[in-house]
Amino acid sequence: MSIGTSTDMSTAGAAQPPRADQVTPSRVLRSEWIKLWTLRSTFWTLLAAIVVTVGLGMLFSWGFAGHAADPKDPVPDAAMRAVTVPLQPYVIAQLAIGVLGVMIITGEYSTGMIRATLAAVPTRLPVLCAKAAVFAVVVLVLMEAMAFVAFFGGEAIIATHHLDASLSSPQALRIVVGVGLYLTVVGLLGTALGAIIRNTAGAIAALFGILLILPLLGEVLNLTSWGKHVTPYLPSNAGGDLLTNMPDPGSLGPWTGFALFCLYTAGAMAVASYLLRRRDV
């Protein structure tokens, strides 16, 4: 009788729901979801990224189609270029997504809310993991949808000038899907830099330096004999290999380059995790 009673008690204890004050992964995720959508900048930044990318993609497609149809000045490799033209504005979207990735964490430091967050989750690392996970899912879903809309809209315009391109074109599906993947990793890189630097302006400057300045320096390095062996390994150059069907000589290849870009971001996240544990708030 005592054994049965003990077993029943242990089973009942195991089946008890979490206490109201208990920290669980689902509660941390829900908290970060609420905080993400409470920020007005989240909605407007994502909307701007979508509208600008789709709108400019159609504008670029219209200009490209008109130029490609000119028999006096034909566009080289027009059929291959037609696949990537509608998606070229991703270079603008990456700035919006990267800045939002920075702000979802530096905003808490600037307002002092980070103290309450880390007091509620004293182990700290679940906060960063939840922020990154929630943000990554939102960006991936929206940016993939945006990429497909921009691609189909742009190709509809290009098709009116007798240039055929579709998802069945060589490398097309990989490039369209790659836009969402690339932008998601850019956003996570921004989050990692925000956690490392803890200052919005500083983290954004660092992100823009990585995405915009390093490739320009790479162009200068290409003038040297050894520079061509370095520039393919720069973060944005490596990640950008996923989004082209006309790679430069010496590039790492689509998935190899993207894997290296993910590795850079994972390294930044590891540094952010270490500093989050070691620093005072």
For each residue, the residues with C-beta under 8 A, 3 or more apart:
1: 4 5
2: 5 6
3: 6 7
4: 1 7 8
5: 1 2 8 9
6: 2 3 9 10
7: 3 4 10 11
8: 4 5 11 12
9: 5 6 12 13
10: 6 7 13 14
11: 7 8 14 15
12: 8 9 15 16
13: 9 10 16
14: 10 11
15: 11 12
16: 12 13
17:
18: 22 24 27
19: 22
20:
21:
22: 18 19 27
23: 27 28 120 121 123 126
24: 18 27 28
25: 28 29 126 130
26: 29 30
27: 18 22 23 24 30 31
28: 23 24 25 31 32 121 126 127 130
29: 25 26 32 33 130 133 134
30: 26 27 33 34
31: 27 28 34 35 117 120 130
32: 28 29 35 36 127 130 131 133 134
33: 29 30 36 37 134
34: 30 31 37 38
35: 31 32 38 39 104 108
36: 32 33 39 42 104 131 134 135 138
37: 33 34 42 43
38: 34 35
39: 35 36 42 103 104 107
40: 43 44
41: 44 45 100 103 107
42: 36 37 39 45 46 100 104
43: 37 40 46 47
44: 40 41 47 48
45: 41 42 48 49 96 97 99 100
46: 42 43 49 50 96 97 100 138 139 142
47: 43 44 50 51
48: 44 45 51 52 96
49: 45 46 52 53 92 93 96 97 143 146 183
50: 46 47 53 54 93 142 146
51: 47 48 54 55
52: 48 49 55 56 89 92 93 96
53: 49 50 56 57 87 89 90 92 93 146 147 150
54: 50 51 57 58 146 149 150 153
55: 51 52 58 59
56: 52 53 59 60 88 89 92
57: 53 54 60 61 85 86 87 88 89 150 151 153 154
58: 54 55 61 62 86 150 153 154 157
59: 55 56 62 63
60: 56 57 63 64 85 86 88 89 154
61: 57 58 64 65 85 86 153 154 155 157 158
62: 58 59 65 66 157
63: 59 60 66 67
64: 60 61 67 68 75 81 82 85 158
65: 61 62 68 69 157 158 160 161 163
66: 62 63 69 70 161
67: 63 64 70 73 75
68: 64 65 74 75 78 81 82 158 161 163
69: 65 66 161 162 163
70: 66 67 73 74
71: 74
72:
73: 67 70
74: 68 70 71 78
75: 64 67 68 78 81
76:
77: 80 81 246
78: 68 74 75 81 82 163
79: 82 83 163 164 165 169
80: 77 83 84 170 245 246
81: 64 68 75 77 78 84 85 246
82: 64 68 78 79 85 155 158 163 164 165 169
83: 79 80 165 169 170 171 172 175 245
84: 80 81 87 88 175 243 244 245 246
85: 57 60 61 64 81 82 88 154 158
86: 57 58 60 61 150 151 153 154 155 158
87: 53 57 84 90 147 150 151 154 175 176 179 243
88: 56 57 60 84 85 91
89: 52 53 56 57 60 92 93 150
90: 53 87 93 94 147 179 182 183 243
91: 88 94 95
92: 49 52 53 56 89 95 96
93: 49 50 52 53 89 90 96 97 143 146 183
94: 90 91 97 98 182 183 186 211
95: 91 92 98 99 208 211
96: 45 46 48 49 52 92 93 99 100
97: 45 46 49 93 94 100 101 139 143 183 184 186 187 190
98: 94 95 101 102 186 187 189 190 204 207 208 211
99: 45 95 96 102 103 190 204 207
100: 41 42 45 46 96 97 103 104 135 187 190
101: 97 98 104 135 139 186 187 188 189 190 191 194 207
102: 98 99 105 106 190 191 193 194 200 203 204 207
103: 39 41 99 100 106 107 194 200
104: 35 36 39 42 100 101 107 131 135 191 194
105: 102 108 109 128 131 191 194 195
106: 102 103 109 110 194 197 198 199 200 203
107: 39 41 103 104 110 111 113 200
108: 35 105 111 112 113 114 117
109: 105 106 112 114 198 199
110: 106 107 200
111: 107 108
112: 108 109 115
113: 107 108 116 117
114: 108 109 117 118 281
115: 112 118 119 281
116: 113 119 120
117: 31 108 113 114 120 121 127
118: 114 115 121 122 124 127 281
119: 115 116 122
120: 23 31 116 117
121: 23 28 117 118 124 126 127
122: 118 119
123: 23 126
124: 118 121 127 128 276 277
125: 128 129 273 276 277
126: 23 25 28 121 123 129 130
127: 28 32 117 118 121 124 130 131 276
128: 105 124 125 131 132 191 195 269 272 273 276
129: 125 126 132 133
130: 25 28 29 31 32 126 127 133 134
131: 32 36 104 105 127 128 134 135 191
132: 128 129 135 136 188 191 269
133: 29 32 129 130 136 137
134: 29 32 33 36 130 131 137 138
135: 36 100 101 104 131 132 138 139 187 188 191
136: 132 133 139 140 184 187 188
137: 133 134 140 141
138: 36 46 134 135 141 142
139: 46 97 101 135 136 142 143 180 183 184 187
140: 136 137 143 144 180 181 184
141: 137 138 144 145
142: 46 50 138 139 145 146
143: 49 93 97 139 140 146 147 179 180 183 184
144: 140 141 147 148 177 179 180
145: 141 142 148 149
146: 49 50 53 54 93 142 143 149 150 179 180
147: 53 87 90 143 144 150 151 176 177 179 180
148: 144 145 151 152 176
149: 54 145 146 152 153
150: 53 54 57 58 86 87 89 146 147 153 154
151: 57 86 87 147 148 154 155 167 172 176
152: 148 149 155 156
153: 54 57 58 61 86 149 150 156 157
154: 57 58 60 61 85 86 87 150 151 157 158
155: 61 82 86 151 152 158 159 165 166
156: 152 153 159 160
157: 58 61 62 65 153 154 160
158: 61 64 65 68 82 85 86 154 155 161 163 165
159: 155 156 162 163 164 165
160: 65 156 157
161: 65 66 68 69 158
162: 69 159
163: 65 68 69 78 79 82 158 159
164: 79 82 159 169
165: 79 82 83 155 158 159 169 172
166: 155 169 172
167: 151 172 173 176
168: 172 173
169: 79 82 83 164 165 166 172
170: 80 83 245
171: 83 174 175 245 254
172: 83 151 165 166 167 168 169 175 176 245
173: 167 168 176 177
174: 171 177 178 242 254
175: 83 84 87 171 172 178 179 242 243 244 245
176: 87 147 148 151 167 172 173 179
177: 144 147 173 174 180 181
178: 174 175 181 182 242 243 254 258
179: 87 90 143 144 146 147 175 176 182 183 243
180: 139 140 143 144 146 147 177 183 184
181: 140 177 178 184 185 242 258
182: 90 94 178 179 185 186 239 240 242 243 258 261
183: 49 90 93 94 97 139 143 179 180 186 187
184: 97 136 139 140 143 180 181 187 188
185: 181 182 188 189 239 258 261 262 265
186: 94 97 98 101 182 183 189 190 211 239
187: 97 98 100 101 135 136 139 183 184 190 191
188: 101 132 135 136 184 185 191 192 265 269
189: 98 101 185 186 192 193 207 210 235 264 265 268
190: 97 98 99 100 101 102 186 187 193 194 203 204 207
191: 101 102 104 105 128 131 132 135 187 188 194 195 269 272
192: 188 189 195 196 265 268 269 271 272
193: 102 189 190 196 197 203 206 207 268 272
194: 101 102 103 104 105 106 190 191 197 198 200 203
195: 105 128 191 192 198 272 273 275 276
196: 192 193 203 268 271 272 275
197: 106 193 194 202 203 206
198: 106 109 194 195 203
199: 106 109 202 203
200: 102 103 106 107 110 194 203 204
201: 204 205
202: 197 199 205 206
203: 102 106 190 193 194 196 197 198 199 200 206 207
204: 98 99 102 190 200 201 207 208
205: 201 202 208 209
206: 193 197 202 203 209 210
207: 98 99 101 102 189 190 193 203 204 210 211
208: 95 98 204 205 211 212 213
209: 205 206 212 213 214
210: 189 206 207 213 214 235 236
211: 94 95 98 186 207 208 214 215 235 236
212: 208 209 215 216 236
213: 208 209 210 216 217
214: 209 210 211 217 218 234 235 236 237
215: 211 212 218 219 231 234 236 237
216: 212 213 219 220
217: 213 214 220 221
218: 214 215 221 222 227 230 231 234 237
219: 215 216 222 223 231
220: 216 217 223 227
221: 217 218 224 226 227 228 230 231
222: 218 219 227 228 231
223: 219 220 227
224: 221 227 228
225: 228
226: 221 229 230
227: 218 220 221 222 223 224 230 231
228: 221 222 224 225 231 232 250
229: 226 232 250
230: 218 221 226 227 233 234
231: 215 218 219 221 222 227 228 234 237
232: 228 229 237 238 241 248 250 251 252 257
233: 230 237 238 252 260
234: 214 215 218 230 231 237 238
235: 189 210 211 214 238 239 260 261 264
236: 210 211 212 214 215 239 240 261
237: 214 215 218 231 232 233 234 240 241 251 257
238: 232 233 234 235 241 252 256 257 258 260 261 264
239: 182 185 186 235 236 242 257 258 260 261
240: 182 236 237 243 244 257
241: 232 237 238 244 247 251 252 253 254 256 257 258
242: 174 175 178 181 182 239 254 255 257 258
243: 84 87 90 175 178 179 182 240
244: 84 175 240 241 247 254
245: 80 83 84 170 171 172 175
246: 77 80 81 84
247: 241 244 251 253 254
248: 232 251
249:
250: 228 229 232
251: 232 237 241 247 248 257
252: 232 233 238 241 256 257 260
253: 241 247 256 257
254: 171 174 178 241 242 244 247 257 258
255: 242 258 259
256: 238 241 252 253 259 260
257: 232 237 238 239 240 241 242 251 252 253 254 260 261
258: 178 181 182 185 238 239 241 242 254 255 261 262
259: 255 256 262 263
260: 233 235 238 239 252 256 257 263 264
261: 182 185 235 236 238 239 257 258 264 265
262: 185 258 259 265 266
263: 259 260 266 267
264: 189 235 238 260 261 267 268
265: 185 188 189 192 261 262 268 269
266: 262 263 269 270
267: 263 264 270 271
268: 189 192 193 196 264 265 271 272
269: 128 132 188 191 192 265 266 272 273
270: 266 267 273 274
271: 192 196 267 268 274 275
272: 128 191 192 193 195 196 268 269 275 276
273: 125 128 195 269 270 276 277
274: 270 271 277 278
275: 195 196 271 272 278 279
276: 124 125 127 128 195 272 273 279
277: 124 125 273 274
278: 274 275
279: 275 276
280:
281: 114 115 118
